[in-house]
Amino acid sequence: MGLLSLSNLSPQIKQYLVITGNYWAFTLTDGALRMLVVLYFHHLGYSPINIAMLFLFYEIFGVVTNLAGGWLGARLGLNKTMNIGLGLQIIALSMLTVPADMLSVAYVMAAQALSGIAKDLNKMSAKSAIKLLVPAGAEGTLYQWVAALTGSKNALKGVGFFLGGALLTLLEFRGAIILMASLLVVVWLFSLVALKHDLGKAKNKPKFKEVFSKSRAINILSAARLFLFGARDVWFVVALPVFLAVTFNWDHWWVGGFMACWVIGYGIVQSFAPYITGKKQGRVPTGRTAFVWAIYLSIVPVAIALALHFDVYVQVSVVVGLLIFGVVFAINSSLHSYLIVSYADADGVSLDVGFYYMANAMGRLIGTVLSGWVYQFYGLEACLWISALFVALAAMLSIKLPMSLMK
């Protein structure tokens, strides 16, 4: 009965399910790898700055990949860029299966560079493909599909964080990496067969100079996205896991579990964002919606930083405060994910989406570097003040976005 129902699905729904499954599998390994690297190298005695440096090439190559990947997706098709991303992740994981004494900072940075390229090829391809599978003008459906894809991906990334902490305890670093690489090979082989071969090819082959968006709305939204994700990663990537391990004396299970719960909850809220922001009343987001929710978000890191400064129930303030940040941030992220797909041109959609996620990667890069450096010298409180400033800048930029669906 289940197989019969699946065979009756439209080609668009089938492709959406293949893309989503592909994205899910990749995200699970990506989340687990991040937690494995942070916890394993912290255990080896690496400083917060050195741990942040392990992710430096991951984020730098994410910036480059989104620009080049959007162009490649428009020329080659999104199925190819998505499968290339999966293949590169398998290579990156395989590089980390060498003996522990070979895992130098430079070597791990190189593996992380490949993983960064893989992640952003995969994400750009998945987000761009949704635009092509939803009928033109069906903005409500587009918002729901984007929210479901993004939310489910982030929930699985949270599962990946927990999985990373658990696998490090059960299988140690090398065993965990081998298991993840093996499972991803199976997904990659299925994806090579199942994805539609001409998905996302532009009618006119774009030149590389066209990767830079000419749309004012996309440029503004991209700048706001940069500060929004910088605001998250300035405390999330290095500062928080190390703070939980050192200040609260949490072990790998507790750190991985908390980070997992945060991202899972974040993903669930993203999936339901259309209902929170007014879809039931027939409304879809505009620039004003993005501005209002950014203002809400800016209040949260200020409150947590003040609690830390005045030593007010520190453990409760950090844990509960960051859970609240996750809820409000999820709605902001979901709004942005919808707006970029809505603003993007259908022909060569990956160009606009790639440019936007280049800004997203730049924000992650800035946040990652600041997370290690600011935490090491000034602590978590300073990271949270920077987070509040970045969100405020994102809100100010959002004022300039279109106040209606017209570009």
C-alpha positions as CSV (number, residue, x, y, z in Angstrom):
1,M,0.0,0.0,0.0
2,G,2.8,2.4,0.9
3,L,4.7,1.6,-2.3
4,L,1.5,2.1,-4.3
5,S,0.9,5.5,-2.7
6,L,4.5,6.5,-3.5
7,S,4.1,5.5,-7.1
8,N,1.0,7.8,-7.4
9,L,2.9,10.9,-6.3
10,S,3.6,13.6,-8.8
11,P,7.1,13.9,-10.4
12,Q,7.6,17.1,-8.5
13,I,6.8,15.6,-5.1
14,K,9.0,12.6,-5.9
15,Q,11.9,14.9,-6.7
16,Y,11.2,17.0,-3.6
17,L,11.4,13.8,-1.5
18,V,14.7,12.7,-3.1
19,I,16.2,16.2,-2.6
20,T,15.0,16.3,1.0
21,G,16.4,12.8,1.7
22,N,19.7,13.6,0.2
23,Y,19.9,16.9,2.2
24,W,18.9,15.1,5.4
25,A,21.6,12.4,5.0
26,F,24.3,15.0,4.3
27,T,23.2,17.2,7.2
28,L,23.3,14.4,9.7
29,T,26.9,13.7,8.9
30,D,27.8,17.4,8.8
31,G,26.3,18.0,12.3
32,A,28.0,14.9,13.7
33,L,31.4,15.9,12.2
34,R,31.2,19.4,13.7
35,M,30.6,18.1,17.2
36,L,33.2,15.3,16.8
37,V,35.9,17.9,15.8
38,V,35.0,20.4,18.6
39,L,34.9,17.8,21.4
40,Y,37.8,15.6,20.2
41,F,40.3,18.4,19.7
42,H,39.2,20.1,22.9
43,H,39.9,16.8,24.7
44,L,43.4,16.8,23.0
45,G,44.0,20.2,24.7
46,Y,43.5,22.5,21.7
47,S,42.7,26.1,22.7
48,P,39.4,27.8,21.6
49,I,41.2,29.8,19.0
50,N,42.9,26.7,17.6
51,I,39.5,24.9,17.4
52,A,38.0,27.8,15.6
53,M,40.9,27.7,13.1
54,L,40.0,24.1,12.3
55,F,36.8,25.5,10.8
56,L,38.4,28.5,9.1
57,F,38.8,26.9,5.7
58,Y,35.4,25.2,6.1
59,E,33.8,28.7,6.2
60,I,36.1,30.4,3.7
61,F,35.5,27.7,1.1
62,G,31.8,28.0,1.8
63,V,31.9,31.6,0.7
64,V,33.7,30.7,-2.5
65,T,31.6,27.6,-3.2
66,N,28.2,29.5,-3.0
67,L,29.4,31.9,-5.7
68,A,30.9,29.3,-8.0
69,G,28.3,26.6,-7.1
70,G,25.4,28.9,-8.1
71,W,27.0,29.4,-11.5
72,L,27.8,25.6,-11.9
73,G,24.2,24.7,-10.9
74,A,22.8,27.0,-13.6
75,R,25.2,25.6,-16.2
76,L,25.3,21.9,-15.3
77,G,22.1,21.3,-13.4
78,L,21.3,21.1,-9.7
79,N,21.4,17.3,-9.6
80,K,25.1,17.3,-10.6
81,T,26.1,20.0,-8.0
82,M,24.2,18.1,-5.3
83,N,25.8,14.8,-6.1
84,I,29.3,16.4,-6.3
85,G,28.6,17.8,-2.8
86,L,27.8,14.3,-1.5
87,G,30.9,12.8,-3.1
88,L,33.2,15.5,-1.7
89,Q,31.8,14.9,1.8
90,I,32.7,11.2,1.5
91,I,36.3,12.2,0.6
92,A,36.5,14.7,3.4
93,L,35.3,12.1,6.0
94,S,37.8,9.5,4.5
95,M,40.6,11.9,5.0
96,L,39.9,12.0,8.8
97,T,40.2,8.2,9.1
98,V,44.1,8.4,9.2
99,P,45.9,7.6,12.5
100,A,45.6,10.2,15.2
101,D,49.2,11.3,15.0
102,M,48.6,12.5,11.4
103,L,45.7,14.7,12.4
104,S,47.6,18.0,12.4
105,V,45.8,21.3,12.4
106,A,46.8,21.9,8.7
107,Y,45.6,18.5,7.7
108,V,42.2,18.8,9.5
109,M,41.8,22.3,8.1
110,A,42.2,20.8,4.6
111,A,39.6,18.1,5.3
112,Q,37.3,20.7,6.7
113,A,37.8,22.8,3.5
114,L,36.5,19.9,1.4
115,S,33.6,19.4,3.8
116,G,32.8,23.2,3.5
117,I,32.7,23.0,-0.3
118,A,30.5,19.9,0.0
119,K,28.0,21.3,2.5
120,D,27.4,24.5,0.5
121,L,27.1,22.7,-2.9
122,N,24.5,20.4,-1.3
123,K,22.6,23.2,0.5
124,M,22.5,25.6,-2.5
125,S,21.3,22.8,-4.8
126,A,18.5,21.8,-2.4
127,K,17.2,25.3,-1.7
128,S,17.4,26.3,-5.4
129,A,15.5,23.1,-6.6
130,I,12.5,24.0,-4.5
131,K,11.8,27.1,-6.5
132,L,11.6,24.9,-9.7
133,L,9.2,22.4,-8.2
134,V,6.5,24.8,-6.9
135,P,4.1,26.4,-9.5
136,A,4.7,30.1,-10.2
137,G,2.6,32.4,-8.0
138,A,2.0,29.7,-5.3
139,E,3.8,31.8,-2.6
140,G,2.1,30.1,0.3
141,T,3.1,26.6,-0.9
142,L,6.6,27.9,-1.6
143,Y,6.9,29.2,2.0
144,Q,5.7,25.9,3.4
145,W,8.0,23.8,1.3
146,V,11.1,25.9,2.1
147,A,10.2,26.0,5.8
148,A,9.7,22.2,5.9
149,L,13.0,21.5,4.1
150,T,15.0,24.0,6.2
151,G,13.4,23.0,9.5
152,S,13.7,19.3,9.0
153,K,17.4,19.8,7.9
154,N,18.2,21.7,11.1
155,A,16.4,19.2,13.3
156,L,18.5,16.5,11.8
157,K,21.6,18.6,12.2
158,G,20.7,18.7,15.9
159,V,20.4,14.9,15.9
160,G,23.9,15.0,14.2
161,F,25.3,17.0,17.2
162,F,24.0,14.4,19.6
163,L,25.2,11.6,17.3
164,G,28.7,13.1,17.2
165,G,29.0,13.3,21.0
166,A,27.6,9.7,21.4
167,L,29.7,8.2,18.6
168,L,32.9,9.8,20.1
169,T,32.1,8.1,23.4
170,L,31.1,4.7,21.8
171,L,33.4,4.3,18.8
172,E,36.0,7.0,19.3
173,F,36.9,9.5,16.6
174,R,38.1,7.2,13.8
175,G,35.4,4.6,14.2
176,A,32.7,7.3,14.1
177,I,34.1,8.8,10.9
178,I,34.3,5.4,9.1
179,L,30.7,4.6,10.0
180,M,29.4,8.0,8.7
181,A,31.4,7.7,5.4
182,S,30.1,4.2,4.8
183,L,26.4,5.3,5.2
184,L,26.9,8.3,3.0
185,V,28.3,6.2,0.1
186,V,24.9,4.3,0.0
187,V,23.0,7.6,-0.1
188,W,25.3,9.0,-2.8
189,L,24.8,5.9,-5.1
190,F,21.0,6.2,-4.7
191,S,21.1,9.9,-5.4
192,L,23.1,9.4,-8.7
193,V,20.2,7.3,-10.0
194,A,17.2,9.1,-8.6
195,L,17.7,12.8,-9.2
196,K,16.3,14.3,-12.4
197,H,19.2,15.1,-14.8
198,D,18.2,18.5,-16.1
199,L,17.0,20.0,-12.8
200,G,17.9,23.7,-12.6
201,K,19.8,24.2,-15.8
202,A,19.4,27.8,-17.1
203,K,18.0,28.3,-20.6
204,N,20.9,30.7,-21.4
205,K,24.3,29.6,-20.0
206,P,25.3,32.4,-17.6
207,K,28.7,33.9,-17.5
208,F,30.7,33.8,-14.3
209,K,30.4,37.5,-13.7
210,E,26.6,37.0,-13.4
211,V,27.1,35.4,-10.0
212,F,26.9,38.8,-8.3
213,S,23.3,39.7,-7.9
214,K,21.9,42.8,-9.6
215,S,18.7,42.7,-7.5
216,R,18.6,45.4,-4.8
217,A,16.3,43.3,-2.6
218,I,18.6,40.2,-2.8
219,N,21.7,42.4,-2.0
220,I,20.0,43.8,1.1
221,L,18.6,40.5,2.2
222,S,22.1,38.9,1.8
223,A,23.7,41.6,3.9
224,A,21.1,41.0,6.6
225,R,21.7,37.3,6.4
226,L,25.4,37.8,6.9
227,F,24.8,39.6,10.3
228,L,22.1,37.2,11.3
229,F,24.2,34.1,11.1
230,G,27.3,35.9,12.4
231,A,25.1,36.7,15.5
232,R,24.4,33.0,16.0
233,D,27.9,31.5,15.3
234,V,29.8,34.1,17.4
235,W,28.6,32.2,20.5
236,F,27.4,28.9,19.1
237,V,30.4,27.4,17.2
238,V,33.2,27.3,19.8
239,A,32.3,29.5,22.7
240,L,29.2,27.6,23.9
241,P,30.5,24.0,23.7
242,V,33.7,25.0,25.5
243,F,31.9,27.1,28.1
244,L,29.5,24.2,28.9
245,A,32.4,21.8,29.2
246,V,34.7,24.1,31.3
247,T,32.3,26.3,33.3
248,F,29.5,23.7,34.0
249,N,31.8,20.7,33.8
250,W,29.5,18.9,31.4
251,D,30.9,15.7,29.7
252,H,30.6,14.9,25.9
253,W,27.1,13.4,26.2
254,W,25.7,16.5,28.0
255,V,27.4,19.0,25.7
256,G,26.4,17.1,22.6
257,G,22.9,16.5,24.0
258,F,22.3,20.2,24.7
259,M,23.6,21.4,21.4
260,A,21.4,18.7,19.7
261,C,18.3,19.7,21.6
262,W,18.9,23.3,20.7
263,V,19.2,22.6,16.9
264,I,16.4,20.0,16.9
265,G,14.0,22.5,18.6
266,Y,15.3,25.2,16.2
267,G,14.5,23.0,13.2
268,I,11.0,22.1,14.5
269,V,10.2,25.8,15.0
270,Q,11.4,26.6,11.5
271,S,9.1,24.0,10.0
272,F,6.1,25.6,11.7
273,A,7.2,29.2,11.1
274,P,4.6,29.8,8.3
275,Y,1.8,29.2,10.9
276,I,3.5,31.4,13.5
277,T,4.0,34.3,11.1
278,G,0.4,34.4,9.8
279,K,-0.1,31.9,7.0
280,K,-3.4,30.9,8.5
281,Q,-4.6,34.4,7.8
282,G,-3.4,34.2,4.3
283,R,-0.2,36.2,4.8
284,V,3.3,35.5,3.6
285,P,6.4,37.3,4.8
286,T,7.6,40.7,3.6
287,G,10.5,42.9,4.5
288,R,8.6,44.3,7.5
289,T,8.1,40.8,8.9
290,A,11.9,40.2,8.7
291,F,12.5,43.6,10.5
292,V,10.0,42.9,13.3
293,W,11.3,39.4,14.1
294,A,15.0,40.6,14.0
295,I,14.0,43.2,16.7
296,Y,12.5,40.5,18.9
297,L,15.7,38.4,18.5
298,S,18.1,41.3,19.5
299,I,16.6,41.4,23.0
300,V,17.5,37.8,23.9
301,P,21.4,38.0,23.8
302,V,21.2,41.3,25.7
303,A,19.2,39.6,28.5
304,I,21.6,36.6,28.7
305,A,24.7,38.9,28.7
306,L,23.2,41.0,31.6
307,A,22.4,37.8,33.6
308,L,26.0,36.7,33.1
309,H,27.4,40.1,34.1
310,F,25.3,40.3,37.3
311,D,25.7,36.6,38.1
312,V,22.0,35.9,38.0
313,Y,21.3,32.1,38.0
314,V,24.1,31.7,35.4
315,Q,23.4,28.1,34.4
316,V,19.6,28.6,34.2
317,S,20.0,31.9,32.4
318,V,22.4,30.5,29.7
319,V,20.5,27.3,29.1
320,V,16.9,28.8,29.1
321,G,18.1,32.0,27.4
322,L,19.7,30.2,24.5
323,L,16.7,28.0,24.0
324,I,14.6,31.1,23.7
325,F,17.2,32.5,21.2
326,G,16.8,29.3,19.2
327,V,13.1,29.7,18.9
328,V,13.2,33.3,17.7
329,F,16.2,32.8,15.6
330,A,14.5,29.8,13.8
331,I,11.6,32.1,12.8
332,N,14.1,34.7,11.5
333,S,16.0,32.1,9.5
334,S,12.8,30.6,8.0
335,L,11.6,34.0,6.9
336,H,14.9,34.7,5.2
337,S,15.0,31.3,3.5
338,Y,11.5,31.9,2.0
339,L,12.3,35.5,1.0
340,I,15.4,34.6,-1.0
341,V,13.7,31.8,-2.9
342,S,10.7,34.2,-3.5
343,Y,13.0,37.0,-4.7
344,A,15.2,34.8,-6.9
345,D,14.5,34.5,-10.7
346,A,13.3,31.1,-11.8
347,D,15.7,30.9,-14.7
348,G,19.1,30.4,-13.2
349,V,17.7,30.4,-9.7
350,S,20.9,28.9,-8.3
351,L,22.8,32.2,-9.2
352,D,20.6,34.3,-6.8
353,V,20.5,31.6,-4.1
354,G,24.2,31.0,-4.4
355,F,25.0,34.7,-4.0
356,Y,22.7,34.8,-0.9
357,Y,24.3,31.8,0.7
358,M,27.7,33.2,0.0
359,A,26.7,36.0,2.4
360,N,25.4,33.4,4.8
361,A,28.8,31.6,4.7
362,M,30.6,34.9,5.2
363,G,28.5,35.5,8.3
364,R,29.4,32.0,9.6
365,L,33.1,32.7,8.9
366,I,33.1,35.9,10.8
367,G,31.1,34.4,13.6
368,T,33.4,31.3,13.8
369,V,36.6,33.3,14.0
370,L,35.1,35.7,16.6
371,S,33.7,32.8,18.6
372,G,37.1,31.4,19.3
373,W,39.0,34.7,19.6
374,V,36.5,36.7,21.7
375,Y,35.7,33.8,24.0
376,Q,39.4,33.0,24.7
377,F,40.2,36.6,25.7
378,Y,36.8,38.1,26.9
379,G,34.4,35.2,27.6
380,L,30.9,34.2,26.6
381,E,29.4,37.5,27.8
382,A,31.4,39.5,25.2
383,C,30.3,37.0,22.5
384,L,26.6,37.6,23.4
385,W,27.1,41.4,23.2
386,I,28.5,41.1,19.7
387,S,25.6,38.8,18.9
388,A,23.1,41.5,19.9
389,L,24.9,44.1,17.8
390,F,24.9,41.8,14.8
391,V,21.2,41.2,15.1
392,A,20.5,44.9,15.4
393,L,22.4,45.5,12.2
394,A,20.4,42.8,10.5
395,A,17.2,44.5,11.6
396,M,18.3,47.9,10.3
397,L,19.1,46.4,6.9
398,S,15.7,44.6,6.8
399,I,13.9,48.0,6.9
400,K,15.1,48.5,3.4
401,L,13.6,45.3,2.1
402,P,10.4,45.4,-0.1
403,M,7.3,45.8,2.1
404,S,5.3,43.7,-0.3
405,L,6.0,40.7,-2.5
406,M,7.0,43.0,-5.4
407,K,10.8,43.0,-5.9
